[in-house]
Amino acid sequence: MQRILSDHLPTHVGHTVRIAGWVHRRRLLKSVAFLIIRDAAGLAQVVVTDPAVRAELEKLPEETVVEVTATVTANGTAPAGVELTDPTVRPLGPPAVPPPFDLYRPALTASLPTQLDNAPTALRHPSRSAALRVSAAAVAGFRAALDARDFVEVHTPKVVSSSTESGANVFALDWFGRPAYLAQSPQFYKQLMVGVFERVYEVGPVFRAEPHDTVRHLAQYTSLDAELGFVADHSDVMRVLRDTLEGMLGVVGERAAGALATLGVTAPQVPAEIPAVHFTEALTLAGAPADEPDLAPAHERTLGEWALREHGSDFLFVTGYPMAKRPFYTHPDPARPAYSNGFDLLFRGVELVTGGQRLHRHGDYLAALAARGEPVEPYAGYLDAFRHGMPPHGGFAIGLERFVARLVGAANVREVTAFPRDLHRLTP
């Protein structure tokens, strides 16, 4: 269809154009009617004075899809400084059944469960669609940042024969009569692909059958994974992550500026050097017991507040997590073997990224599995590559939905997910 999008209307003042979209709102006054049309680019105001056109307009409820042919007229009080006059309005389908909430209101007042139950229409609200635009821009920035550093995008299986993260729950399924599982991460495959391309990344779904029912967890989410070879230790990985985040936020600012404005959000600056604390120091700062094996959400919030107060940073690295809380493929700290060459990145007081240096010697993998009492057989295909030479390497994984939620200030990760899958939700 040859049409003009709403954001291009200011360049067509004085011309007759055709637009198309959804009836966002009708304002039926005594002597004039206003029709607000919503399309992918925004809103356009149509002024209706002809009684016959008004009569037709009264039959078209909100969300009906229509085509409007009209003259573009300058008006400083209208959206983008223009409005459409002398219109012809033609429905492109039957009158819409109004959704269970008003999409034309500035805020979507329906409860989150109601929004999720009616996601195909709730996502039309500018606040919900804006978050998804931010998400799309973040992925574009992730790809651009790593492409510029000679990473190669890979695509790995999402159905696997064994679990990736030892100890974590997995979704089991039947694969032509054989047991299989939905992949918890592309971890094994992206490590193997370091042996091919040295630097790789992937954008894809991951699945965690963990019965979390919180505002920060999903059973399926989008993971932004990267892995790079020939590292000295995890600090090399942290530097690449820092630059990747800067690239992501830069593209969000460029491509999703309108979405950020809709949400009233300003993207944060990534410090030239993100502050970092060792896990043992983090426990002290958070007021946690010295023998605590992990950071609780309350500890992360306290650390986020400390980083902002002391360093003016929305980001904080916590390094050296105990080996007991890291997967078997994690490289220990040579100077303190009980702690890892691994890290988490906190973003505004919430864990956003997990990463670190991996083991790269075949013998070390055998020893690590033996120390944990795990059999070698389920990992045979993965471990075999390390017999044939792998460089020191490491990587990280960013949870996309959690990143967007922290960026836009959403209270619940489901607010920035189109069709979330969690402990309770499998539809729509």
C-alpha angles and dihedrals in degrees: 000000000000104000143140120243117228096250091058095054096094090066091057102056110154094018132106111243140172122232130176135193144101128321097251096178142343122211108192108194127174100263102015140026128212121210117194113202121199122204135161092283101046140274134331127193120223120194115212121194101148109100093217093053090046091053090054091046091056088062094055113082123200116292094029109138113237144168120225127196112191148131119275109234128183115246120160093205095055126085109288089000096284140086136190119247137186091024135187111206121202123180114229093199142002121303109286124245103240114247119241091262137041111260093189094066116099092241128038100235099185116109117263093250089053090049092049092047088054098034098143090064100027089059089063090071109104093237093054096042090046091061090052090051089054089051093051091049091049091055091048089051092049091053094044094049093052096039087057088056094052097258117153120223113233134186118215134188120279092197113067139174097232139019119276101207108050111231097017122115118257136197108247123209140171114259106192091313096320127102115255138162140217108253116259090201140339088250100125094042097047089051090051091049090056083071088060108036103010091222123048141159138186137196111202150117123286128192129218119183091199114133096231115152101185138120091254104047134080129177089223122030140154116263124201103206131185133176129183134187134220096039124158091217141312093303089074089055091049091054092052090048091051091053091045092054090050089052093048093051091045092056091044088056091050103039101029102037091122092049091051089050091050089054094042091238133144116200113238125241118249109228117241085243118021110222115251134197130185117247092250091054091045090058090054093047091048093048091241126147114271092239095053107130097206143011118265120215090258090055091050091052091051091049091049090053090048093051092050093045098044102031106018087237130137087199132067132177118216109195136186102039113186113274088231089069097044129081118266093255092063117115113236122230103263091216095046109024093185088066128059138237084236136109147189124216116218118207113196091338099313128101107253106162136030119194148134148138118313132214111262105180119088093221092054090056092052090050093047093052092046091051089055094044093243124143121244097219099080089055098041096114091048096045095048092074091061090061088063099054129283126186125233103279146164143175150176143229127217121201103226099202093047091049092052093045092054092044096053096034097246113169092213129036088224089068090070098039119090098213109002123204116205143139092301107023129077098146153100 
